[in-house]
Amino acid sequence: MKNCPHCAKQLSFWDVLRAVNPASIPCGGCHKNITVNKKSAFTIAGVAVLVSIAICLAVQSAGLGMPILVASVVLLGLLLEIGYYLCLTKGVIKSDLQ
């Protein structure tokens, strides 16, 4: 597990989930920003947007309706957030976590 460089609190999934900027995650303990490699963070965010658009187009072309579309995008977003959190805590995505 990786810890905040300022207060040594472990990064939580909630910290990542509530972050507005994927390259700057506020610590749940001291509220200082944990810096993430900008190139990695925005590349992953870009891929997430492209995959979301692809899912929207696929659901729309299949004629599944708005409830399925919303559920698909929400589920995708949650899965991507979990993946991002795991990559941060394992050190796959570079950050100033210790």
Secondary structure, DSSP 8 states (H G I E B T S, - for coil): --B-TTT--B--HHHHHH-SBTTEEE-TTT--EEEB-HHHHHHHHHHHHHHHHHHHHHHHHHT--HHHHHHHHHHHHHHHHHHHHHHHHHTSS-BS--
